[in-house]
Amino acid sequence: MLYQAVFSDIDGTLLNSQHQITPRTEQAIKAIVKQGIPFIPVSARPPYAITPYTEQLQTQQGMICYSGALILDKNLTALYSVLIEQNDLTLLNQILADYADLSINHYAGLNWFSNDLSNLWTLQESQITGLQAQIVPTDLTDVHKILVMGNATNIQQLEQKLKQNLPHLSIHRSKPEYLEIMNKAATKAKAIQFMEKLLNINAEQVIAFGDNFNDLDMLQYAGLSVAMDNAPDEIKQVAKRVTASNNEDGIALVLEREFLLI
Protein backbone atom coordinates (compact mmCIF):
# COMPACT_ATOMS: atom_id res chain seq x y z
CA MET A 1 0.00 0.00 0.00
CA LEU A 2 1.29 3.46 -0.93
CA TYR A 3 0.27 5.74 1.93
CA GLN A 4 -0.55 9.35 1.06
CA ALA A 5 -0.67 11.15 4.44
CA VAL A 6 0.60 10.75 8.00
CA PHE A 7 -1.27 11.99 11.09
CA SER A 8 0.43 11.94 14.46
CA ASP A 9 -0.36 12.70 18.06
CA ILE A 10 2.28 14.91 19.72
CA ASP A 11 2.77 14.21 23.44
CA GLY A 12 3.97 10.68 24.10
CA THR A 13 4.14 10.01 20.35
CA LEU A 14 6.00 12.59 18.27
CA LEU A 15 7.84 13.97 21.33
CA ASN A 16 10.08 12.02 23.66
CA SER A 17 10.01 12.31 27.45
CA GLN A 18 12.01 15.56 27.23
CA HIS A 19 9.32 17.09 24.96
CA GLN A 20 11.69 16.92 21.97
CA ILE A 21 11.60 15.37 18.50
CA THR A 22 14.54 12.98 18.25
CA PRO A 23 16.99 13.61 15.37
CA ARG A 24 16.16 10.33 13.60
CA THR A 25 12.42 11.00 13.78
CA GLU A 26 12.93 14.56 12.52
CA GLN A 27 15.01 13.27 9.62
CA ALA A 28 12.39 10.67 8.64
CA ILE A 29 9.51 13.17 8.76
CA LYS A 30 11.40 15.74 6.70
CA ALA A 31 12.21 13.02 4.17
CA ILE A 32 8.56 12.09 3.59
CA VAL A 33 7.54 15.76 3.44
CA LYS A 34 10.10 16.20 0.65
CA GLN A 35 8.39 13.30 -1.13
CA GLY A 36 5.13 15.28 -0.98
CA ILE A 37 3.56 13.26 1.84
CA PRO A 38 1.70 15.53 4.29
CA PHE A 39 2.66 15.11 7.95
CA ILE A 40 -0.12 16.59 10.10
CA PRO A 41 -0.03 16.83 13.90
CA VAL A 42 -3.22 15.83 15.72
CA SER A 43 -3.14 17.02 19.31
CA ALA A 44 -5.14 18.17 22.32
CA ARG A 45 -2.74 21.14 22.41
CA PRO A 46 -3.68 24.69 21.40
CA PRO A 47 -2.24 26.02 18.10
CA TYR A 48 0.73 27.97 19.45
CA ALA A 49 1.87 24.89 21.40
CA ILE A 50 2.03 23.00 18.07
CA THR A 51 3.62 25.59 15.76
CA PRO A 52 7.18 25.20 17.18
CA TYR A 53 7.12 21.59 15.95
CA THR A 54 5.53 22.28 12.55
CA GLU A 55 8.19 24.95 12.03
CA GLN A 56 10.96 22.58 13.11
CA LEU A 57 9.69 19.89 10.73
CA GLN A 58 8.84 22.33 7.90
CA THR A 59 5.62 20.38 7.35
CA GLN A 60 3.99 22.87 4.92
CA GLN A 61 0.61 21.64 6.09
CA GLY A 62 -1.98 22.52 8.68
CA MET A 63 -2.59 21.10 12.12
CA ILE A 64 -5.44 19.53 14.05
CA CYS A 65 -5.80 21.17 17.48
CA TYR A 66 -7.92 20.51 20.57
CA SER A 67 -8.28 16.79 19.71
CA GLY A 68 -10.18 17.59 16.53
CA ALA A 69 -12.20 20.68 17.52
CA LEU A 70 -10.14 23.06 15.34
CA ILE A 71 -8.18 22.60 12.10
CA LEU A 72 -5.87 25.37 10.94
CA ASP A 73 -3.91 25.71 7.70
CA LYS A 74 -0.19 26.56 7.74
CA ASN A 75 -1.10 30.27 8.00
CA LEU A 76 -3.23 29.56 11.10
CA THR A 77 -6.46 30.26 9.22
CA ALA A 78 -9.36 28.14 10.48
CA LEU A 79 -10.53 25.46 8.06
CA TYR A 80 -12.86 23.60 10.43
CA SER A 81 -14.25 24.42 13.86
CA VAL A 82 -16.44 22.58 16.38
CA LEU A 83 -17.41 24.77 19.35
CA ILE A 84 -18.99 24.04 22.71
CA GLU A 85 -22.60 25.20 22.26
CA GLN A 86 -23.31 28.49 24.03
CA ASN A 87 -26.03 27.11 26.31
CA ASP A 88 -23.68 24.28 27.34
CA LEU A 89 -20.90 26.80 27.96
CA THR A 90 -23.19 28.85 30.21
CA LEU A 91 -24.13 25.80 32.28
CA LEU A 92 -20.51 24.64 32.46
CA ASN A 93 -19.40 28.02 33.73
CA GLN A 94 -22.14 28.00 36.38
CA ILE A 95 -21.00 24.61 37.68
CA LEU A 96 -17.29 25.44 37.46
CA ALA A 97 -17.82 28.63 39.51
CA ASP A 98 -17.98 26.34 42.57
CA TYR A 99 -14.52 24.95 41.73
CA ALA A 100 -12.53 28.20 41.61
CA ASP A 101 -9.62 26.60 43.52
CA LEU A 102 -8.95 24.41 40.46
CA SER A 103 -7.19 25.65 37.33
CA ILE A 104 -10.04 26.26 34.85
CA ASN A 105 -8.87 26.98 31.32
CA HIS A 106 -10.88 28.03 28.26
CA TYR A 107 -9.36 27.62 24.81
CA ALA A 108 -10.91 29.72 22.05
CA GLY A 109 -9.22 29.73 18.66
CA LEU A 110 -5.62 30.86 19.18
CA ASN A 111 -6.26 32.07 22.73
CA TRP A 112 -5.79 30.49 26.16
CA PHE A 113 -7.74 31.96 29.08
CA SER A 114 -7.47 30.88 32.73
CA ASN A 115 -9.36 31.68 35.92
CA ASP A 116 -6.17 32.01 37.99
CA LEU A 117 -2.84 32.91 36.39
CA SER A 118 -0.93 32.13 39.60
CA ASN A 119 -2.42 28.64 40.10
CA LEU A 120 0.40 26.09 40.20
CA TRP A 121 -1.30 23.90 37.57
CA THR A 122 -1.69 26.88 35.25
CA LEU A 123 1.98 27.77 35.72
CA GLN A 124 3.02 24.18 35.05
CA GLU A 125 0.96 24.10 31.83
CA SER A 126 2.64 27.34 30.79
CA GLN A 127 6.06 25.73 31.30
CA ILE A 128 5.11 22.64 29.27
CA THR A 129 3.60 24.53 26.33
CA GLY A 130 5.70 27.69 26.39
CA LEU A 131 2.49 29.75 26.31
CA GLN A 132 1.09 32.44 28.60
CA ALA A 133 -2.56 32.41 29.65
CA GLN A 134 -4.75 35.51 29.88
CA ILE A 135 -7.39 36.03 32.54
CA VAL A 136 -10.75 34.72 31.31
CA PRO A 137 -13.21 37.47 30.25
CA THR A 138 -16.76 37.36 31.61
CA ASP A 139 -18.39 37.37 28.16
CA LEU A 140 -16.26 34.71 26.45
CA THR A 141 -17.90 32.86 23.54
CA ASP A 142 -16.71 30.53 20.75
CA VAL A 143 -14.86 28.12 23.06
CA HIS A 144 -13.32 24.98 21.56
CA LYS A 145 -12.21 23.28 24.76
CA ILE A 146 -12.21 23.61 28.54
CA LEU A 147 -9.36 22.03 30.50
CA VAL A 148 -9.64 21.73 34.28
CA MET A 149 -6.51 20.80 36.24
CA GLY A 150 -6.14 19.88 39.89
CA ASN A 151 -5.48 16.95 42.19
CA ALA A 152 -6.84 13.65 40.94
CA THR A 153 -9.53 13.25 43.63
CA ASN A 154 -11.08 16.67 42.94
CA ILE A 155 -10.91 16.11 39.19
CA GLN A 156 -12.66 12.74 39.49
CA GLN A 157 -15.46 14.29 41.58
CA LEU A 158 -15.90 17.11 39.06
CA GLU A 159 -15.93 14.65 36.17
CA GLN A 160 -18.83 12.72 37.74
CA LYS A 161 -20.81 15.91 38.39
CA LEU A 162 -20.35 17.24 34.85
CA LYS A 163 -21.26 13.89 33.28
CA GLN A 164 -24.48 13.84 35.30
CA ASN A 165 -25.42 17.38 34.24
CA LEU A 166 -24.08 17.39 30.66
CA PRO A 167 -24.01 13.76 29.48
CA HIS A 168 -24.08 14.80 25.80
CA LEU A 169 -20.65 16.46 25.99
CA SER A 170 -17.24 14.83 25.58
CA ILE A 171 -15.89 14.81 29.14
CA HIS A 172 -12.82 12.70 29.86
CA ARG A 173 -9.54 12.72 31.76
CA SER A 174 -6.41 12.84 29.59
CA LYS A 175 -4.39 12.37 32.82
CA PRO A 176 -5.70 11.71 36.36
CA GLU A 177 -5.29 15.45 37.05
CA TYR A 178 -6.54 16.78 33.67
CA LEU A 179 -10.23 16.95 32.72
CA GLU A 180 -10.98 17.85 29.08
CA ILE A 181 -14.44 19.08 28.03
CA MET A 182 -15.53 19.49 24.40
CA ASN A 183 -18.40 19.10 21.98
CA LYS A 184 -18.87 15.37 21.32
CA ALA A 185 -18.71 16.05 17.56
CA ALA A 186 -15.06 17.05 17.94
CA THR A 187 -12.95 13.91 17.42
CA LYS A 188 -9.56 13.18 15.90
CA ALA A 189 -11.13 10.74 13.41
CA LYS A 190 -13.66 13.30 12.13
CA ALA A 191 -10.89 15.87 11.75
CA ILE A 192 -8.85 13.41 9.69
CA GLN A 193 -11.93 12.72 7.54
CA PHE A 194 -12.19 16.45 6.83
CA MET A 195 -8.51 16.61 5.85
CA GLU A 196 -8.91 13.62 3.55
CA LYS A 197 -11.38 15.59 1.44
CA LEU A 198 -8.90 18.47 1.13
CA LEU A 199 -6.07 16.09 0.25
CA ASN A 200 -8.25 13.94 -2.05
CA ILE A 201 -7.34 10.69 -0.30
CA ASN A 202 -9.21 8.03 1.70
CA ALA A 203 -8.82 6.35 5.09
CA GLU A 204 -6.94 3.37 3.64
CA GLN A 205 -4.18 5.74 2.49
CA VAL A 206 -3.66 7.22 5.98
CA ILE A 207 -1.10 6.31 8.64
CA ALA A 208 -1.96 7.43 12.18
CA PHE A 209 0.33 7.31 15.23
CA GLY A 210 -0.93 7.55 18.82
CA ASP A 211 -0.23 6.54 22.40
CA ASN A 212 -3.32 7.16 24.51
CA PHE A 213 -7.09 6.90 24.89
CA ASN A 214 -7.84 10.19 23.15
CA ASP A 215 -6.16 8.65 20.07
CA LEU A 216 -8.48 5.65 20.10
CA ASP A 217 -11.02 6.76 17.46
CA MET A 218 -8.20 7.93 15.15
CA LEU A 219 -6.42 4.57 15.44
CA GLN A 220 -9.65 2.67 14.80
CA TYR A 221 -10.20 4.79 11.68
CA ALA A 222 -6.84 4.93 9.90
CA GLY A 223 -5.74 2.50 7.21
CA LEU A 224 -2.50 1.85 9.09
CA SER A 225 -2.86 2.57 12.80
CA VAL A 226 0.34 2.50 14.83
CA ALA A 227 0.50 2.50 18.63
CA MET A 228 3.67 3.50 20.43
CA ASP A 229 5.26 0.92 22.74
CA ASN A 230 4.59 3.31 25.65
CA ALA A 231 0.83 3.13 24.96
CA PRO A 232 -1.56 1.26 27.31
CA ASP A 233 -2.31 -2.34 26.31
CA GLU A 234 -5.89 -1.43 25.33
CA ILE A 235 -4.54 1.00 22.72
CA LYS A 236 -1.98 -1.49 21.42
CA GLN A 237 -4.75 -4.06 20.95
CA VAL A 238 -6.74 -1.67 18.73
CA ALA A 239 -3.79 -0.64 16.54
CA LYS A 240 -2.77 -2.64 13.48
CA ARG A 241 0.88 -2.27 14.44
CA VAL A 242 2.93 -1.48 17.55
CA THR A 243 6.22 0.37 17.10
CA ALA A 244 9.02 1.33 19.48
CA SER A 245 8.38 3.93 22.18
CA ASN A 246 8.46 7.70 21.78
CA ASN A 247 11.97 7.61 23.29
CA GLU A 248 13.19 5.02 20.76
CA ASP A 249 12.29 6.58 17.39
CA GLY A 250 9.01 4.69 17.06
CA ILE A 251 7.67 6.99 14.32
CA ALA A 252 10.93 6.94 12.36
CA LEU A 253 11.03 3.12 12.29
CA VAL A 254 7.62 2.93 10.60
CA LEU A 255 8.22 5.80 8.16
CA GLU A 256 11.60 4.39 7.10
CA ARG A 257 10.00 1.06 6.30
CA GLU A 258 6.80 2.29 4.61
CA PHE A 259 8.46 5.02 2.53
CA LEU A 260 11.72 3.14 1.80
CA LEU A 261 13.87 5.78 3.48
CA ILE A 262 16.72 3.36 4.21
VEXDREN-2710 file (C-alpha; in Angstrom, 1 decimal):
% VEXDREN-2710
k/r/px/py/pz
1/MET/0.0/0.0/0.0
2/LEU/1.3/3.5/-0.9
3/TYR/0.3/5.7/1.9
4/GLN/-0.5/9.4/1.1
5/ALA/-0.7/11.2/4.4
6/VAL/0.6/10.7/8.0
7/PHE/-1.3/12.0/11.1
8/SER/0.4/11.9/14.5
9/ASP/-0.4/12.7/18.1
10/ILE/2.3/14.9/19.7
11/ASP/2.8/14.2/23.4
12/GLY/4.0/10.7/24.1
13/THR/4.1/10.0/20.4
14/LEU/6.0/12.6/18.3
15/LEU/7.8/14.0/21.3
16/ASN/10.1/12.0/23.7
17/SER/10.0/12.3/27.4
18/GLN/12.0/15.6/27.2
19/HIS/9.3/17.1/25.0
20/GLN/11.7/16.9/22.0
21/ILE/11.6/15.4/18.5
22/THR/14.5/13.0/18.2
23/PRO/17.0/13.6/15.4
24/ARG/16.2/10.3/13.6
25/THR/12.4/11.0/13.8
26/GLU/12.9/14.6/12.5
27/GLN/15.0/13.3/9.6
28/ALA/12.4/10.7/8.6
29/ILE/9.5/13.2/8.8
30/LYS/11.4/15.7/6.7
31/ALA/12.2/13.0/4.2
32/ILE/8.6/12.1/3.6
33/VAL/7.5/15.8/3.4
34/LYS/10.1/16.2/0.6
35/GLN/8.4/13.3/-1.1
36/GLY/5.1/15.3/-1.0
37/ILE/3.6/13.3/1.8
38/PRO/1.7/15.5/4.3
39/PHE/2.7/15.1/8.0
40/ILE/-0.1/16.6/10.1
41/PRO/0.0/16.8/13.9
42/VAL/-3.2/15.8/15.7
43/SER/-3.1/17.0/19.3
44/ALA/-5.1/18.2/22.3
45/ARG/-2.7/21.1/22.4
46/PRO/-3.7/24.7/21.4
47/PRO/-2.2/26.0/18.1
48/TYR/0.7/28.0/19.4
49/ALA/1.9/24.9/21.4
50/ILE/2.0/23.0/18.1
51/THR/3.6/25.6/15.8
52/PRO/7.2/25.2/17.2
53/TYR/7.1/21.6/15.9
54/THR/5.5/22.3/12.6
55/GLU/8.2/25.0/12.0
56/GLN/11.0/22.6/13.1
57/LEU/9.7/19.9/10.7
58/GLN/8.8/22.3/7.9
59/THR/5.6/20.4/7.4
60/GLN/4.0/22.9/4.9
61/GLN/0.6/21.6/6.1
62/GLY/-2.0/22.5/8.7
63/MET/-2.6/21.1/12.1
64/ILE/-5.4/19.5/14.0
65/CYS/-5.8/21.2/17.5
66/TYR/-7.9/20.5/20.6
67/SER/-8.3/16.8/19.7
68/GLY/-10.2/17.6/16.5
69/ALA/-12.2/20.7/17.5
70/LEU/-10.1/23.1/15.3
71/ILE/-8.2/22.6/12.1
72/LEU/-5.9/25.4/10.9
73/ASP/-3.9/25.7/7.7
74/LYS/-0.2/26.6/7.7
75/ASN/-1.1/30.3/8.0
76/LEU/-3.2/29.6/11.1
77/THR/-6.5/30.3/9.2
78/ALA/-9.4/28.1/10.5
79/LEU/-10.5/25.5/8.1
80/TYR/-12.9/23.6/10.4
81/SER/-14.2/24.4/13.9
82/VAL/-16.4/22.6/16.4
83/LEU/-17.4/24.8/19.3
84/ILE/-19.0/24.0/22.7
85/GLU/-22.6/25.2/22.3
86/GLN/-23.3/28.5/24.0
87/ASN/-26.0/27.1/26.3
88/ASP/-23.7/24.3/27.3
89/LEU/-20.9/26.8/28.0
90/THR/-23.2/28.8/30.2
91/LEU/-24.1/25.8/32.3
92/LEU/-20.5/24.6/32.5
93/ASN/-19.4/28.0/33.7
94/GLN/-22.1/28.0/36.4
95/ILE/-21.0/24.6/37.7
96/LEU/-17.3/25.4/37.5
97/ALA/-17.8/28.6/39.5
98/ASP/-18.0/26.3/42.6
99/TYR/-14.5/24.9/41.7
100/ALA/-12.5/28.2/41.6
101/ASP/-9.6/26.6/43.5
102/LEU/-8.9/24.4/40.5
103/SER/-7.2/25.6/37.3
104/ILE/-10.0/26.3/34.8
105/ASN/-8.9/27.0/31.3
106/HIS/-10.9/28.0/28.3
107/TYR/-9.4/27.6/24.8
108/ALA/-10.9/29.7/22.1
109/GLY/-9.2/29.7/18.7
110/LEU/-5.6/30.9/19.2
111/ASN/-6.3/32.1/22.7
112/TRP/-5.8/30.5/26.2
113/PHE/-7.7/32.0/29.1
114/SER/-7.5/30.9/32.7
115/ASN/-9.4/31.7/35.9
116/ASP/-6.2/32.0/38.0
117/LEU/-2.8/32.9/36.4
118/SER/-0.9/32.1/39.6
119/ASN/-2.4/28.6/40.1
120/LEU/0.4/26.1/40.2
121/TRP/-1.3/23.9/37.6
122/THR/-1.7/26.9/35.2
123/LEU/2.0/27.8/35.7
124/GLN/3.0/24.2/35.0
125/GLU/1.0/24.1/31.8
126/SER/2.6/27.3/30.8
127/GLN/6.1/25.7/31.3
128/ILE/5.1/22.6/29.3
129/THR/3.6/24.5/26.3
130/GLY/5.7/27.7/26.4
131/LEU/2.5/29.8/26.3
132/GLN/1.1/32.4/28.6
133/ALA/-2.6/32.4/29.7
134/GLN/-4.7/35.5/29.9
135/ILE/-7.4/36.0/32.5
136/VAL/-10.7/34.7/31.3
137/PRO/-13.2/37.5/30.3
138/THR/-16.8/37.4/31.6
139/ASP/-18.4/37.4/28.2
140/LEU/-16.3/34.7/26.4
141/THR/-17.9/32.9/23.5
142/ASP/-16.7/30.5/20.8
143/VAL/-14.9/28.1/23.1
144/HIS/-13.3/25.0/21.6
145/LYS/-12.2/23.3/24.8
146/ILE/-12.2/23.6/28.5
147/LEU/-9.4/22.0/30.5
148/VAL/-9.6/21.7/34.3
149/MET/-6.5/20.8/36.2
150/GLY/-6.1/19.9/39.9
151/ASN/-5.5/16.9/42.2
152/ALA/-6.8/13.6/40.9
153/THR/-9.5/13.3/43.6
154/ASN/-11.1/16.7/42.9
155/ILE/-10.9/16.1/39.2
156/GLN/-12.7/12.7/39.5
157/GLN/-15.5/14.3/41.6
158/LEU/-15.9/17.1/39.1
159/GLU/-15.9/14.6/36.2
160/GLN/-18.8/12.7/37.7
161/LYS/-20.8/15.9/38.4
162/LEU/-20.3/17.2/34.8
163/LYS/-21.3/13.9/33.3
164/GLN/-24.5/13.8/35.3
165/ASN/-25.4/17.4/34.2
166/LEU/-24.1/17.4/30.7
167/PRO/-24.0/13.8/29.5
168/HIS/-24.1/14.8/25.8
169/LEU/-20.7/16.5/26.0
170/SER/-17.2/14.8/25.6
171/ILE/-15.9/14.8/29.1
172/HIS/-12.8/12.7/29.9
173/ARG/-9.5/12.7/31.8
174/SER/-6.4/12.8/29.6
175/LYS/-4.4/12.4/32.8
176/PRO/-5.7/11.7/36.4
177/GLU/-5.3/15.5/37.0
178/TYR/-6.5/16.8/33.7
179/LEU/-10.2/16.9/32.7
180/GLU/-11.0/17.9/29.1
181/ILE/-14.4/19.1/28.0
182/MET/-15.5/19.5/24.4
183/ASN/-18.4/19.1/22.0
184/LYS/-18.9/15.4/21.3
185/ALA/-18.7/16.0/17.6
186/ALA/-15.1/17.0/17.9
187/THR/-12.9/13.9/17.4
188/LYS/-9.6/13.2/15.9
189/ALA/-11.1/10.7/13.4
190/LYS/-13.7/13.3/12.1
191/ALA/-10.9/15.9/11.7
192/ILE/-8.9/13.4/9.7
193/GLN/-11.9/12.7/7.5
194/PHE/-12.2/16.5/6.8
195/MET/-8.5/16.6/5.9
196/GLU/-8.9/13.6/3.5
197/LYS/-11.4/15.6/1.4
198/LEU/-8.9/18.5/1.1
199/LEU/-6.1/16.1/0.2
200/ASN/-8.2/13.9/-2.1
201/ILE/-7.3/10.7/-0.3
202/ASN/-9.2/8.0/1.7
203/ALA/-8.8/6.3/5.1
204/GLU/-6.9/3.4/3.6
205/GLN/-4.2/5.7/2.5
206/VAL/-3.7/7.2/6.0
207/ILE/-1.1/6.3/8.6
208/ALA/-2.0/7.4/12.2
209/PHE/0.3/7.3/15.2
210/GLY/-0.9/7.5/18.8
211/ASP/-0.2/6.5/22.4
212/ASN/-3.3/7.2/24.5
213/PHE/-7.1/6.9/24.9
214/ASN/-7.8/10.2/23.2
215/ASP/-6.2/8.7/20.1
216/LEU/-8.5/5.6/20.1
217/ASP/-11.0/6.8/17.5
218/MET/-8.2/7.9/15.2
219/LEU/-6.4/4.6/15.4
220/GLN/-9.7/2.7/14.8
221/TYR/-10.2/4.8/11.7
222/ALA/-6.8/4.9/9.9
223/GLY/-5.7/2.5/7.2
224/LEU/-2.5/1.8/9.1
225/SER/-2.9/2.6/12.8
226/VAL/0.3/2.5/14.8
227/ALA/0.5/2.5/18.6
228/MET/3.7/3.5/20.4
229/ASP/5.3/0.9/22.7
230/ASN/4.6/3.3/25.6
231/ALA/0.8/3.1/25.0
232/PRO/-1.6/1.3/27.3
233/ASP/-2.3/-2.3/26.3
234/GLU/-5.9/-1.4/25.3
235/ILE/-4.5/1.0/22.7
236/LYS/-2.0/-1.5/21.4
237/GLN/-4.8/-4.1/20.9
238/VAL/-6.7/-1.7/18.7
239/ALA/-3.8/-0.6/16.5
240/LYS/-2.8/-2.6/13.5
241/ARG/0.9/-2.3/14.4
242/VAL/2.9/-1.5/17.5
243/THR/6.2/0.4/17.1
244/ALA/9.0/1.3/19.5
245/SER/8.4/3.9/22.2
246/ASN/8.5/7.7/21.8
247/ASN/12.0/7.6/23.3
248/GLU/13.2/5.0/20.8
249/ASP/12.3/6.6/17.4
250/GLY/9.0/4.7/17.1
251/ILE/7.7/7.0/14.3
252/ALA/10.9/6.9/12.4
253/LEU/11.0/3.1/12.3
254/VAL/7.6/2.9/10.6
255/LEU/8.2/5.8/8.2
256/GLU/11.6/4.4/7.1
257/ARG/10.0/1.1/6.3
258/GLU/6.8/2.3/4.6
259/PHE/8.5/5.0/2.5
260/LEU/11.7/3.1/1.8
261/LEU/13.9/5.8/3.5
262/ILE/16.7/3.4/4.2
END
